[in-house]
Amino acid sequence: MELTGDTLFIKGALSLSGAESFIEEAMVLLENFEYGRLDIDLDGLGYIDSIGVASLEFLKEKMENKGLAVDISGGNADIRKNWEIFSSHSQVVPEEAGRLSFFEKIGDGFERAAEFVYSFLVLTANVIFWSVSDIFKSKRQRRGEFYNQAVLIGVNAIWIVGGLAFIIGLVMALQSSAQLRNFGANIYIVDLTVIAMMSEMGPLITAIVVAGRSGSSIAAEIATMKVTSELDALKTMALQPVRFVVVPKMHGSLVTMPFLTIIANIMGILGGMFIAFASLDIAPQVFVSRMSETLYNRDIFIGIVKSLVFAVIIVLTGSFYGLRVKEGAEGVGKVTTTAVVMSITLVMVADSIMGLIFY
């Protein structure tokens, strides 16, 4: 090290072993420094490591605190490279992204939409294939998982589905009773309640409740498994994550959703029966007799078909968004919310399409 005028020449090597002595020697040389500017020349430096860079920065900070302007220059390519890597003052300036044109934005939107649809179709194909094939391959199934999912998705939802369906049937009959009484058509409260619950409201109420309750759980569970690398662990064990995680949920949902729908139908009709007796003086015996004349097998069949379609939509949507999580814990919350909203939206769309088909 040599101080000539306002320039400090650094020579040799500056590393961990000599950093302390370098600082002490430099402080002694610069103790009576009289210039307003200090140039540190690294042309004679043969090697520098991270501690050497930190030493130079420490020296620079000390001199700047005394009011000096400090400039570090020189050095071969290796020295400058190490300085850029280890210096706390070096900054990587990101390249400014160019603005996309109108047609580029359209193309980018179509590309993302196509990737989204393709991923959903691939997941749908895989889940449907394995859901069917695993029925005949009991050894491929996780022992006890089907019953576990059936309880979580179906059995545990009986009370909320039944209670909500009863309230919906009660309110629907109550709102209709006033108008029917004006026209002397009290008995048609039976037709309205039974047909609406069996073919429309029963499956729809069940699907919305299951989407909010179980659909969110499916999305959150799978998203958490991906964030914590559990899905990657399954792959390392030669287990297909979709087959291992999603298929049992699909089986449990397909089996329990029709039963939940039937319970919702019964409770909704009971709610309508209660209002018919309390508001329109229609005895339960008369209500049941009229119901047997109004209810057709076709209405029951439509409700069951809808429940199965809704079950597939809920499981696929929750699983799809769960598998697309990217941002850790915050991302789990986002995909869970999105999965619930999209599940209910797709259920409504599917209900409208099936309504046009069946009627």
C-alpha beads as a LAMMPS data file, in Angstrom:
LAMMPS data file: protein, C-alpha beads

359 atoms
358 bonds

1 atom types
1 bond types

-500.0 500.0 xlo xhi
-500.0 500.0 ylo yhi
-500.0 500.0 zlo zhi

Masses

1 110.0

Atoms # bond

1 1 1 0.000 0.000 0.000
2 1 1 1.367 3.456 -0.945
3 1 1 -0.029 6.976 -0.579
4 1 1 1.092 9.437 -3.231
5 1 1 -0.522 12.846 -3.090
6 1 1 -4.291 12.306 -3.060
7 1 1 -4.081 8.728 -4.436
8 1 1 -3.854 5.549 -2.385
9 1 1 -2.361 2.673 -4.366
10 1 1 -3.424 -0.832 -3.238
11 1 1 -1.041 -3.653 -4.196
12 1 1 -0.767 -7.397 -3.680
13 1 1 -3.802 -9.282 -2.344
14 1 1 -6.667 -8.081 -0.169
15 1 1 -8.404 -10.992 1.540
16 1 1 -9.579 -12.289 4.888
17 1 1 -6.072 -12.903 6.219
18 1 1 -4.843 -9.342 5.570
19 1 1 -8.016 -7.314 5.974
20 1 1 -7.371 -6.220 9.569
21 1 1 -3.797 -5.139 8.935
22 1 1 -4.917 -3.329 5.760
23 1 1 -7.423 -1.223 7.700
24 1 1 -4.889 -0.377 10.433
25 1 1 -2.178 0.602 7.916
26 1 1 -4.577 2.626 5.812
27 1 1 -5.875 4.558 8.812
28 1 1 -2.304 5.394 9.835
29 1 1 -1.404 6.624 6.314
30 1 1 -4.568 8.734 6.055
31 1 1 -4.447 10.132 9.577
32 1 1 -3.036 13.486 8.432
33 1 1 -4.564 13.462 4.929
34 1 1 -4.874 17.105 3.774
35 1 1 -6.685 16.832 0.453
36 1 1 -10.456 17.071 -0.040
37 1 1 -10.608 14.086 -2.330
38 1 1 -9.164 10.559 -2.054
39 1 1 -8.619 8.314 -5.072
40 1 1 -8.092 4.605 -4.353
41 1 1 -6.270 2.913 -7.236
42 1 1 -6.650 -0.875 -7.603
43 1 1 -4.424 -1.390 -10.665
44 1 1 -1.713 -3.032 -8.525
45 1 1 -4.160 -5.343 -6.748
46 1 1 -3.833 -8.973 -7.801
47 1 1 -6.633 -10.576 -5.789
48 1 1 -9.640 -9.525 -3.715
49 1 1 -12.359 -11.526 -1.974
50 1 1 -15.602 -10.581 -0.227
51 1 1 -13.798 -9.538 2.977
52 1 1 -11.431 -7.403 0.917
53 1 1 -14.366 -5.652 -0.725
54 1 1 -15.932 -5.085 2.692
55 1 1 -12.628 -3.635 3.936
56 1 1 -12.449 -1.155 1.073
57 1 1 -16.049 -0.120 1.662
58 1 1 -15.336 0.320 5.367
59 1 1 -12.351 2.540 4.557
60 1 1 -14.403 4.542 2.085
61 1 1 -17.169 5.072 4.636
62 1 1 -14.665 6.239 7.271
63 1 1 -13.119 8.781 4.893
64 1 1 -16.503 10.040 3.730
65 1 1 -17.515 10.579 7.353
66 1 1 -14.514 12.967 7.574
67 1 1 -15.913 14.958 4.679
68 1 1 -13.760 13.513 1.909
69 1 1 -14.946 12.533 -1.554
70 1 1 -13.707 8.981 -2.190
71 1 1 -13.436 7.330 -5.600
72 1 1 -12.359 3.706 -6.148
73 1 1 -11.054 2.954 -9.640
74 1 1 -8.786 0.663 -11.620
75 1 1 -8.301 -3.044 -11.236
76 1 1 -8.307 -5.854 -13.775
77 1 1 -11.406 -7.689 -14.983
78 1 1 -11.402 -10.197 -12.110
79 1 1 -11.074 -7.447 -9.515
80 1 1 -13.974 -5.465 -11.008
81 1 1 -16.108 -8.594 -11.269
82 1 1 -15.589 -9.483 -7.615
83 1 1 -16.255 -5.884 -6.665
84 1 1 -19.601 -5.944 -8.492
85 1 1 -20.550 -9.274 -6.912
86 1 1 -19.660 -8.479 -3.285
87 1 1 -20.096 -4.733 -3.059
88 1 1 -23.161 -3.612 -1.108
89 1 1 -23.379 -0.496 -3.249
90 1 1 -23.601 -2.277 -6.589
91 1 1 -27.149 -2.419 -7.882
92 1 1 -28.701 -4.449 -10.616
93 1 1 -30.863 -2.156 -12.682
94 1 1 -33.740 -4.120 -14.203
95 1 1 -34.398 -3.664 -17.850
96 1 1 -37.408 -1.534 -18.485
97 1 1 -40.124 -3.622 -20.063
98 1 1 -41.347 -2.259 -23.330
99 1 1 -45.026 -1.441 -23.698
100 1 1 -47.017 -3.989 -25.641
101 1 1 -48.973 -2.905 -28.641
102 1 1 -52.736 -3.461 -28.921
103 1 1 -52.377 -6.606 -31.013
104 1 1 -49.625 -7.953 -28.728
105 1 1 -51.960 -7.543 -25.759
106 1 1 -54.688 -9.450 -27.613
107 1 1 -52.257 -12.203 -28.548
108 1 1 -50.931 -12.423 -24.993
109 1 1 -54.481 -12.654 -23.654
110 1 1 -55.378 -15.436 -26.083
111 1 1 -52.176 -17.304 -25.192
112 1 1 -52.926 -17.192 -21.468
113 1 1 -56.554 -18.172 -22.050
114 1 1 -55.493 -21.102 -24.232
115 1 1 -52.986 -22.269 -21.594
116 1 1 -55.669 -21.984 -18.896
117 1 1 -58.234 -23.989 -20.882
118 1 1 -55.641 -26.586 -21.926
119 1 1 -54.522 -27.131 -18.310
120 1 1 -58.124 -27.511 -17.153
121 1 1 -58.926 -29.984 -19.926
122 1 1 -55.821 -32.057 -19.158
123 1 1 -56.739 -32.185 -15.464
124 1 1 -60.330 -33.098 -16.332
125 1 1 -59.228 -35.914 -18.643
126 1 1 -56.799 -37.321 -16.072
127 1 1 -59.288 -37.189 -13.195
128 1 1 -62.105 -38.775 -15.203
129 1 1 -59.842 -41.531 -16.549
130 1 1 -58.390 -42.433 -13.155
131 1 1 -61.743 -42.083 -11.410
132 1 1 -63.203 -44.718 -13.722
133 1 1 -60.162 -47.005 -13.907
134 1 1 -59.535 -47.020 -10.144
135 1 1 -63.019 -48.402 -9.520
136 1 1 -61.775 -51.709 -10.925
137 1 1 -58.305 -51.486 -9.335
138 1 1 -58.833 -51.588 -5.602
139 1 1 -55.098 -51.999 -4.920
140 1 1 -54.478 -48.591 -6.507
141 1 1 -56.806 -46.863 -4.068
142 1 1 -55.765 -45.313 -0.770
143 1 1 -57.255 -47.526 1.888
144 1 1 -60.012 -45.758 3.807
145 1 1 -59.624 -42.471 1.924
146 1 1 -62.910 -42.832 0.040
147 1 1 -64.839 -43.160 3.305
148 1 1 -62.894 -40.260 4.778
149 1 1 -63.771 -37.981 1.864
150 1 1 -67.387 -39.156 1.835
151 1 1 -67.698 -38.134 5.477
152 1 1 -65.929 -34.791 4.995
153 1 1 -67.829 -33.794 1.856
154 1 1 -71.212 -35.425 2.434
155 1 1 -72.013 -36.620 5.935
156 1 1 -70.681 -33.537 7.721
157 1 1 -72.713 -31.290 5.415
158 1 1 -76.101 -32.938 6.093
159 1 1 -77.189 -30.537 8.802
160 1 1 -76.355 -27.325 7.007
161 1 1 -77.774 -28.547 3.678
162 1 1 -80.958 -29.857 5.274
163 1 1 -81.480 -26.769 7.417
164 1 1 -80.873 -24.346 4.571
165 1 1 -83.143 -26.314 2.207
166 1 1 -85.931 -26.285 4.800
167 1 1 -85.642 -22.503 5.130
168 1 1 -85.574 -22.017 1.347
169 1 1 -88.650 -24.226 0.881
170 1 1 -90.429 -22.423 3.690
171 1 1 -89.647 -18.941 2.336
172 1 1 -90.497 -19.919 -1.246
173 1 1 -93.884 -21.289 -0.191
174 1 1 -94.540 -18.309 2.079
175 1 1 -93.867 -15.795 -0.706
176 1 1 -96.060 -17.734 -3.125
177 1 1 -98.949 -18.356 -0.752
178 1 1 -100.119 -14.722 -0.761
179 1 1 -100.472 -14.650 -4.551
180 1 1 -102.056 -18.082 -4.793
181 1 1 -104.622 -17.161 -2.129
182 1 1 -105.741 -14.167 -4.217
183 1 1 -106.624 -16.447 -7.124
184 1 1 -108.089 -19.236 -5.020
185 1 1 -105.347 -21.590 -6.200
186 1 1 -104.135 -22.680 -2.794
187 1 1 -103.615 -26.279 -3.802
188 1 1 -101.013 -25.309 -6.416
189 1 1 -98.590 -24.469 -3.631
190 1 1 -97.876 -28.213 -3.656
191 1 1 -96.981 -28.225 -7.363
192 1 1 -94.782 -25.156 -7.029
193 1 1 -92.871 -26.424 -4.003
194 1 1 -92.381 -30.005 -5.161
195 1 1 -91.341 -29.289 -8.753
196 1 1 -89.091 -26.367 -7.814
197 1 1 -87.294 -28.282 -5.069
198 1 1 -86.911 -31.581 -6.896
199 1 1 -85.633 -30.345 -10.247
200 1 1 -84.069 -26.985 -9.450
201 1 1 -83.667 -25.627 -5.946
202 1 1 -82.644 -28.848 -4.200
203 1 1 -79.612 -29.614 -6.431
204 1 1 -78.660 -25.939 -6.653
205 1 1 -78.771 -25.276 -2.911
206 1 1 -76.752 -28.421 -2.250
207 1 1 -74.136 -27.490 -4.858
208 1 1 -73.707 -23.933 -3.538
209 1 1 -73.300 -25.136 0.042
210 1 1 -70.838 -27.872 -0.930
211 1 1 -68.896 -25.453 -3.168
212 1 1 -68.505 -22.975 -0.320
213 1 1 -67.823 -25.589 2.330
214 1 1 -65.979 -28.459 0.636
215 1 1 -64.773 -26.749 -2.549
216 1 1 -62.794 -24.233 -0.528
217 1 1 -61.387 -27.047 1.609
218 1 1 -60.248 -28.980 -1.464
219 1 1 -58.536 -25.936 -2.982
220 1 1 -56.837 -24.969 0.300
221 1 1 -55.655 -28.524 1.018
222 1 1 -54.122 -29.078 -2.415
223 1 1 -52.616 -25.577 -2.526
224 1 1 -51.007 -26.110 0.877
225 1 1 -49.637 -29.464 -0.244
226 1 1 -48.052 -27.801 -3.262
227 1 1 -46.600 -24.896 -1.271
228 1 1 -45.064 -27.273 1.287
229 1 1 -43.697 -29.508 -1.529
230 1 1 -45.831 -32.492 -0.484
231 1 1 -46.924 -32.975 -4.085
232 1 1 -43.276 -33.027 -5.176
233 1 1 -42.609 -35.626 -2.490
234 1 1 -45.365 -37.810 -3.950
235 1 1 -43.719 -37.555 -7.371
236 1 1 -40.377 -38.686 -5.957
237 1 1 -42.165 -41.758 -4.589
238 1 1 -43.519 -42.536 -8.089
239 1 1 -47.057 -41.526 -7.058
240 1 1 -49.183 -39.403 -9.347
241 1 1 -50.394 -36.464 -7.182
242 1 1 -53.666 -36.003 -9.057
243 1 1 -54.485 -39.687 -8.770
244 1 1 -53.406 -39.889 -5.152
245 1 1 -55.136 -36.715 -3.915
246 1 1 -57.956 -35.720 -6.272
247 1 1 -59.527 -39.036 -7.294
248 1 1 -60.674 -40.017 -3.756
249 1 1 -62.341 -36.618 -3.443
250 1 1 -64.102 -37.180 -6.756
251 1 1 -65.373 -40.596 -5.679
252 1 1 -66.558 -39.281 -2.323
253 1 1 -68.309 -36.322 -3.933
254 1 1 -70.046 -38.365 -6.646
255 1 1 -71.458 -40.799 -4.096
256 1 1 -72.609 -38.293 -1.479
257 1 1 -73.935 -35.414 -3.611
258 1 1 -77.062 -37.299 -4.818
259 1 1 -77.908 -38.250 -1.220
260 1 1 -77.378 -34.666 -0.063
261 1 1 -79.647 -33.509 -2.887
262 1 1 -82.371 -35.960 -1.860
263 1 1 -82.144 -34.730 1.733
264 1 1 -82.360 -31.125 0.503
265 1 1 -85.437 -32.016 -1.585
266 1 1 -87.180 -33.646 1.376
267 1 1 -86.407 -30.803 3.763
268 1 1 -87.480 -28.175 1.243
269 1 1 -90.775 -29.965 0.648
270 1 1 -91.315 -30.221 4.411
271 1 1 -90.788 -26.467 4.663
272 1 1 -93.384 -25.919 1.944
273 1 1 -95.754 -28.359 3.664
274 1 1 -95.462 -26.420 6.912
275 1 1 -96.393 -23.124 5.223
276 1 1 -99.213 -24.817 3.276
277 1 1 -100.730 -26.014 6.537
278 1 1 -100.109 -22.804 8.516
279 1 1 -101.005 -20.256 5.861
280 1 1 -103.321 -21.975 3.352
281 1 1 -105.035 -24.569 5.597
282 1 1 -103.848 -27.452 3.445
283 1 1 -103.593 -30.555 5.630
284 1 1 -100.422 -32.665 5.383
285 1 1 -102.483 -35.604 4.080
286 1 1 -103.821 -33.442 1.242
287 1 1 -100.332 -32.125 0.531
288 1 1 -98.883 -35.639 0.267
289 1 1 -101.774 -36.826 -1.900
290 1 1 -101.343 -33.908 -4.307
291 1 1 -97.575 -34.393 -4.327
292 1 1 -97.953 -37.981 -5.555
293 1 1 -99.955 -36.672 -8.508
294 1 1 -97.499 -33.860 -9.275
295 1 1 -94.160 -35.575 -8.864
296 1 1 -92.782 -37.556 -11.808
297 1 1 -89.758 -39.796 -12.083
298 1 1 -88.376 -37.373 -14.641
299 1 1 -88.078 -34.612 -12.015
300 1 1 -86.223 -36.940 -9.663
301 1 1 -83.910 -38.041 -12.462
302 1 1 -83.125 -34.442 -13.469
303 1 1 -82.214 -33.565 -9.895
304 1 1 -79.873 -36.548 -9.563
305 1 1 -78.152 -35.815 -12.893
306 1 1 -77.635 -32.197 -11.883
307 1 1 -76.144 -33.217 -8.552
308 1 1 -73.602 -35.480 -10.270
309 1 1 -72.590 -32.753 -12.739
310 1 1 -72.257 -30.233 -9.914
311 1 1 -70.093 -32.673 -7.915
312 1 1 -67.662 -33.026 -10.822
313 1 1 -67.503 -29.254 -11.319
314 1 1 -66.817 -28.525 -7.643
315 1 1 -64.015 -31.080 -7.262
316 1 1 -62.357 -30.208 -10.582
317 1 1 -62.476 -26.462 -9.948
318 1 1 -61.133 -26.712 -6.407
319 1 1 -58.356 -29.079 -7.493
320 1 1 -57.443 -27.006 -10.555
321 1 1 -56.967 -23.768 -8.655
322 1 1 -55.224 -25.563 -5.797
323 1 1 -52.649 -26.932 -8.230
324 1 1 -52.034 -23.463 -9.726
325 1 1 -50.943 -21.782 -6.484
326 1 1 -47.615 -19.933 -6.788
327 1 1 -47.176 -17.455 -3.948
328 1 1 -46.931 -19.357 -0.682
329 1 1 -49.350 -18.718 2.173
330 1 1 -50.834 -15.625 0.554
331 1 1 -51.405 -17.551 -2.663
332 1 1 -53.311 -20.276 -0.787
333 1 1 -55.873 -17.718 0.335
334 1 1 -56.180 -16.251 -3.145
335 1 1 -56.731 -19.557 -4.954
336 1 1 -59.207 -20.697 -2.286
337 1 1 -61.333 -17.597 -2.786
338 1 1 -61.084 -17.888 -6.564
339 1 1 -61.996 -21.574 -6.467
340 1 1 -65.188 -20.920 -4.492
341 1 1 -66.275 -18.061 -6.746
342 1 1 -65.551 -20.016 -9.932
343 1 1 -67.226 -23.167 -8.583
344 1 1 -70.465 -21.343 -7.833
345 1 1 -70.282 -19.511 -11.167
346 1 1 -69.745 -22.719 -13.145
347 1 1 -72.520 -24.446 -11.183
348 1 1 -74.930 -21.661 -12.167
349 1 1 -73.833 -21.819 -15.804
350 1 1 -74.163 -25.612 -15.883
351 1 1 -77.590 -25.378 -14.249
352 1 1 -78.740 -22.941 -16.935
353 1 1 -77.450 -25.181 -19.731
354 1 1 -79.100 -28.279 -18.289
355 1 1 -82.290 -26.309 -17.779
356 1 1 -82.343 -25.554 -21.509
357 1 1 -81.618 -29.201 -22.338
358 1 1 -84.174 -30.824 -20.037
359 1 1 -86.973 -28.322 -20.566

Bonds

1 1 1 2
2 1 2 3
3 1 3 4
4 1 4 5
5 1 5 6
6 1 6 7
7 1 7 8
8 1 8 9
9 1 9 10
10 1 10 11
11 1 11 12
12 1 12 13
13 1 13 14
14 1 14 15
15 1 15 16
16 1 16 17
17 1 17 18
18 1 18 19
19 1 19 20
20 1 20 21
21 1 21 22
22 1 22 23
23 1 23 24
24 1 24 25
25 1 25 26
26 1 26 27
27 1 27 28
28 1 28 29
29 1 29 30
30 1 30 31
31 1 31 32
32 1 32 33
33 1 33 34
34 1 34 35
35 1 35 36
36 1 36 37
37 1 37 38
38 1 38 39
39 1 39 40
40 1 40 41
41 1 41 42
42 1 42 43
43 1 43 44
44 1 44 45
45 1 45 46
46 1 46 47
47 1 47 48
48 1 48 49
49 1 49 50
50 1 50 51
51 1 51 52
52 1 52 53
53 1 53 54
54 1 54 55
55 1 55 56
56 1 56 57
57 1 57 58
58 1 58 59
59 1 59 60
60 1 60 61
61 1 61 62
62 1 62 63
63 1 63 64
64 1 64 65
65 1 65 66
66 1 66 67
67 1 67 68
68 1 68 69
69 1 69 70
70 1 70 71
71 1 71 72
72 1 72 73
73 1 73 74
74 1 74 75
75 1 75 76
76 1 76 77
77 1 77 78
78 1 78 79
79 1 79 80
80 1 80 81
81 1 81 82
82 1 82 83
83 1 83 84
84 1 84 85
85 1 85 86
86 1 86 87
87 1 87 88
88 1 88 89
89 1 89 90
90 1 90 91
91 1 91 92
92 1 92 93
93 1 93 94
94 1 94 95
95 1 95 96
96 1 96 97
97 1 97 98
98 1 98 99
99 1 99 100
100 1 100 101
101 1 101 102
102 1 102 103
103 1 103 104
104 1 104 105
105 1 105 106
106 1 106 107
107 1 107 108
108 1 108 109
109 1 109 110
110 1 110 111
111 1 111 112
112 1 112 113
113 1 113 114
114 1 114 115
115 1 115 116
116 1 116 117
117 1 117 118
118 1 118 119
119 1 119 120
120 1 120 121
121 1 121 122
122 1 122 123
123 1 123 124
124 1 124 125
125 1 125 126
126 1 126 127
127 1 127 128
128 1 128 129
129 1 129 130
130 1 130 131
131 1 131 132
132 1 132 133
133 1 133 134
134 1 134 135
135 1 135 136
136 1 136 137
137 1 137 138
138 1 138 139
139 1 139 140
140 1 140 141
141 1 141 142
142 1 142 143
143 1 143 144
144 1 144 145
145 1 145 146
146 1 146 147
147 1 147 148
148 1 148 149
149 1 149 150
150 1 150 151
151 1 151 152
152 1 152 153
153 1 153 154
154 1 154 155
155 1 155 156
156 1 156 157
157 1 157 158
158 1 158 159
159 1 159 160
160 1 160 161
161 1 161 162
162 1 162 163
163 1 163 164
164 1 164 165
165 1 165 166
166 1 166 167
167 1 167 168
168 1 168 169
169 1 169 170
170 1 170 171
171 1 171 172
172 1 172 173
173 1 173 174
174 1 174 175
175 1 175 176
176 1 176 177
177 1 177 178
178 1 178 179
179 1 179 180
180 1 180 181
181 1 181 182
182 1 182 183
183 1 183 184
184 1 184 185
185 1 185 186
186 1 186 187
187 1 187 188
188 1 188 189
189 1 189 190
190 1 190 191
191 1 191 192
192 1 192 193
193 1 193 194
194 1 194 195
195 1 195 196
196 1 196 197
197 1 197 198
198 1 198 199
199 1 199 200
200 1 200 201
201 1 201 202
202 1 202 203
203 1 203 204
204 1 204 205
205 1 205 206
206 1 206 207
207 1 207 208
208 1 208 209
209 1 209 210
210 1 210 211
211 1 211 212
212 1 212 213
213 1 213 214
214 1 214 215
215 1 215 216
216 1 216 217
217 1 217 218
218 1 218 219
219 1 219 220
220 1 220 221
221 1 221 222
222 1 222 223
223 1 223 224
224 1 224 225
225 1 225 226
226 1 226 227
227 1 227 228
228 1 228 229
229 1 229 230
230 1 230 231
231 1 231 232
232 1 232 233
233 1 233 234
234 1 234 235
235 1 235 236
236 1 236 237
237 1 237 238
238 1 238 239
239 1 239 240
240 1 240 241
241 1 241 242
242 1 242 243
243 1 243 244
244 1 244 245
245 1 245 246
246 1 246 247
247 1 247 248
248 1 248 249
249 1 249 250
250 1 250 251
251 1 251 252
252 1 252 253
253 1 253 254
254 1 254 255
255 1 255 256
256 1 256 257
257 1 257 258
258 1 258 259
259 1 259 260
260 1 260 261
261 1 261 262
262 1 262 263
263 1 263 264
264 1 264 265
265 1 265 266
266 1 266 267
267 1 267 268
268 1 268 269
269 1 269 270
270 1 270 271
271 1 271 272
272 1 272 273
273 1 273 274
274 1 274 275
275 1 275 276
276 1 276 277
277 1 277 278
278 1 278 279
279 1 279 280
280 1 280 281
281 1 281 282
282 1 282 283
283 1 283 284
284 1 284 285
285 1 285 286
286 1 286 287
287 1 287 288
288 1 288 289
289 1 289 290
290 1 290 291
291 1 291 292
292 1 292 293
293 1 293 294
294 1 294 295
295 1 295 296
296 1 296 297
297 1 297 298
298 1 298 299
299 1 299 300
300 1 300 301
301 1 301 302
302 1 302 303
303 1 303 304
304 1 304 305
305 1 305 306
306 1 306 307
307 1 307 308
308 1 308 309
309 1 309 310
310 1 310 311
311 1 311 312
312 1 312 313
313 1 313 314
314 1 314 315
315 1 315 316
316 1 316 317
317 1 317 318
318 1 318 319
319 1 319 320
320 1 320 321
321 1 321 322
322 1 322 323
323 1 323 324
324 1 324 325
325 1 325 326
326 1 326 327
327 1 327 328
328 1 328 329
329 1 329 330
330 1 330 331
331 1 331 332
332 1 332 333
333 1 333 334
334 1 334 335
335 1 335 336
336 1 336 337
337 1 337 338
338 1 338 339
339 1 339 340
340 1 340 341
341 1 341 342
342 1 342 343
343 1 343 344
344 1 344 345
345 1 345 346
346 1 346 347
347 1 347 348
348 1 348 349
349 1 349 350
350 1 350 351
351 1 351 352
352 1 352 353
353 1 353 354
354 1 354 355
355 1 355 356
356 1 356 357
357 1 357 358
358 1 358 359
